[in-house]
Amino acid sequence: MIPTVLADDEVLARQKLRQLLRDEREIEVVGEGMTAAETIDLVRATRPQLLFLDIQMPGMDGFDIATELCSGKIEPAPHIIFTTAHDQYALRAFEIHAIDYLLKPFTRERLSSAVERARKVISLGNQQMTAGSSASRNGNRYTTRIVFKSRGRIVFLPVSDIRWISAEENYVRISTQGESHLLRETMAHLEEKLDPEMFLRVHRSSIVNLQHVKEVRTETDGEYAVVLVNGEKLTMSRGYRSRINEWLTHS
Amino acid sequence: MPSFLHPVTFVGAFTLLGMLFALQEWVSLRSWNNHILVTLKMVMAAWCVHYFLWGVICWMLWWRLRQQIQKAGWFSIVAHFLPLSVALSVLEEIIWVSIFPQLPLGLPRMAFWHRVAFHLDADLMDNLVIFWTGFLLLRGVGYYQLYREKEYATVQLETQFANAQLRALRMQLNPHFLFNTMNSISSLMQTDIAAADKMLEQLCSLLRITLERGDVQLIPLSDEMEFIEMYLAMQDRRFTGRVRQEICVEPDLYDALVPAMLLQPVIENAYTHGLSRLDHDGLIVVDVRRHNSTLTISVVNSGLGLRPEALNGDGRRGVGLANVRDRMQLHYGSHHAFHIEELTHGKVRVTLALPLQFSERPTEKLTGYGV
């Protein structure tokens, strides 16, 4: 079970969270805070692993609370999911390693995905704890998640959720399960940020997540295609073929 | 203030004029062989000082009396400026005479006041002409400035008016679509709480985007299409998969500028008057292309074709589309096209063509990378 604290000054907002979280297995709400001081005391007393935090609270704002909690006085600091009606703090929240940023009003679906993400992070943290190393595998050289705004929402996207990326002139389209997001970004810049162990450029205008590759197929016209686990097919340039073959033989 | 009214340029121009007259006199003196008496230097000095003095006087008139010069009526001109012109002409002559005691040449030495009278006799008329030319010039400048100010104010007013119109037109769009969506949510709340919840979230996302844009009139196509995709996703929920949606945008057009919320009324229209009348196999296609320097957006929907009231713009159907048309007119004048036509099998196509323009700098986007 993940002990969880809810912090929001509005009764109805807390009520909604409490009700929706009731259906989430593993989440156990251990307390609810109405003000900043109350929340900090609660966290001290209950040592939760997860904190749902509203950004605007009486006393201090959510970031002040987060700073207070992460200052080392409380070990281990809880993981934070921000819940707010304001979208302008997303980058700050991302920078202090918040798990997710839920814009009010959010749906059950959206909350579930945030909880799922928290669950993964917490279990990964426990594993690392037992393995005795806290440094991440790639030594922080590569991006493991991206924050952006898409369709009026804030998305904290773990790169592992990306299936493939395609270039569209000055933009890139990031495809995930069932969704795609258009970002003003260049392929070269994005490729630089992504771990080459995980992502492979297969074409001038596409990058694929190797975790989602099922096979490389020779088409009838002699061209090559990368087939993803979900059946999607990407054409591949000859020049990039050796790179994927190398990867296929290694794995 | 026009740059020629800067004291240095102003007095400089007068002195230059004096120099030209001096040259003219020098040439005429030479042709009459009278130049033996006077040097070019002398002629130059006499004329230049003369016009320099007038330059200073006229500039001071402009400096101290511009309001009076520009506003003077006939009475004021006769009662104030006529005596002033004579007084200044005499004053200028006195100063000039005291600078050049050796003039006139070739005549016996005269007393100071005698010399003033001698020169005035020859120059008074010239001096008056200079004064009144200056007077008219300054008055002309006043009229010109007034004209420019009025013109500027008119342009300002026109822009403000156009902006107000555009704002009003954009304001018309939101509530319309807001209330329709609210109604759908209200209806879903009776039957499907999760769907109502989802739709409320979608509506909030749309509102968030709209509020964020604020008053900006022209936005990148990528933003408009993002909005349209969200709107289509919401419509899809209302029509529960009865309508197939296709969007096709040439990627190099994502940064092209289009009026904000241009397409939403067109698509809303396609749903309310076409697709909502079909119970299966609906189709809506949004297609954005470039034709040379024109951006062409077409929306094709299946339905029951056009009915007569659609074309004359009467009834509710007209509101959304008339709004789109008005805004295109305000943004692009005659450089746009708007067509609505019936294709085969009850399909309707709305085509918008507008001048292709790109934003000078790309909009700042929130994107961050990290661990």
HADDOCK unambig.tbl for C-alpha pairs under 7 A between the chains (distance, minus, plus):
assign (segid A and resid 91 and name CA) (segid B and resid 368 and name CA) 6.90 0.50 0.50
assign (segid A and resid 105 and name CA) (segid B and resid 201 and name CA) 5.89 0.50 0.50
assign (segid A and resid 106 and name CA) (segid B and resid 201 and name CA) 6.00 0.50 0.50
assign (segid A and resid 107 and name CA) (segid B and resid 197 and name CA) 6.00 0.50 0.50
assign (segid A and resid 107 and name CA) (segid B and resid 198 and name CA) 5.92 0.50 0.50
assign (segid A and resid 107 and name CA) (segid B and resid 201 and name CA) 6.76 0.50 0.50
assign (segid A and resid 140 and name CA) (segid B and resid 371 and name CA) 6.69 0.50 0.50
assign (segid A and resid 143 and name CA) (segid B and resid 369 and name CA) 5.78 0.50 0.50
assign (segid A and resid 143 and name CA) (segid B and resid 370 and name CA) 4.97 0.50 0.50
assign (segid A and resid 143 and name CA) (segid B and resid 371 and name CA) 5.60 0.50 0.50
assign (segid A and resid 144 and name CA) (segid B and resid 370 and name CA) 6.19 0.50 0.50
assign (segid A and resid 144 and name CA) (segid B and resid 371 and name CA) 4.90 0.50 0.50
assign (segid A and resid 145 and name CA) (segid B and resid 369 and name CA) 6.17 0.50 0.50
assign (segid A and resid 145 and name CA) (segid B and resid 370 and name CA) 5.68 0.50 0.50
assign (segid A and resid 145 and name CA) (segid B and resid 371 and name CA) 5.80 0.50 0.50
assign (segid A and resid 146 and name CA) (segid B and resid 368 and name CA) 5.68 0.50 0.50
assign (segid A and resid 146 and name CA) (segid B and resid 369 and name CA) 4.67 0.50 0.50
assign (segid A and resid 146 and name CA) (segid B and resid 370 and name CA) 6.40 0.50 0.50
assign (segid A and resid 147 and name CA) (segid B and resid 367 and name CA) 5.44 0.50 0.50
assign (segid A and resid 147 and name CA) (segid B and resid 368 and name CA) 4.97 0.50 0.50
assign (segid A and resid 147 and name CA) (segid B and resid 369 and name CA) 6.42 0.50 0.50
assign (segid A and resid 148 and name CA) (segid B and resid 366 and name CA) 5.57 0.50 0.50
assign (segid A and resid 148 and name CA) (segid B and resid 367 and name CA) 4.47 0.50 0.50
assign (segid A and resid 148 and name CA) (segid B and resid 368 and name CA) 6.58 0.50 0.50
assign (segid A and resid 149 and name CA) (segid B and resid 366 and name CA) 6.39 0.50 0.50
assign (segid A and resid 151 and name CA) (segid B and resid 205 and name CA) 6.62 0.50 0.50
assign (segid A and resid 151 and name CA) (segid B and resid 226 and name CA) 5.98 0.50 0.50
assign (segid A and resid 151 and name CA) (segid B and resid 227 and name CA) 6.82 0.50 0.50
assign (segid A and resid 151 and name CA) (segid B and resid 230 and name CA) 6.44 0.50 0.50
assign (segid A and resid 152 and name CA) (segid B and resid 205 and name CA) 4.34 0.50 0.50
assign (segid A and resid 152 and name CA) (segid B and resid 206 and name CA) 6.30 0.50 0.50
assign (segid A and resid 152 and name CA) (segid B and resid 208 and name CA) 6.11 0.50 0.50
assign (segid A and resid 152 and name CA) (segid B and resid 209 and name CA) 5.55 0.50 0.50
assign (segid A and resid 153 and name CA) (segid B and resid 205 and name CA) 6.34 0.50 0.50
assign (segid A and resid 168 and name CA) (segid B and resid 251 and name CA) 5.20 0.50 0.50
assign (segid A and resid 169 and name CA) (segid B and resid 251 and name CA) 5.67 0.50 0.50
assign (segid A and resid 169 and name CA) (segid B and resid 252 and name CA) 5.50 0.50 0.50
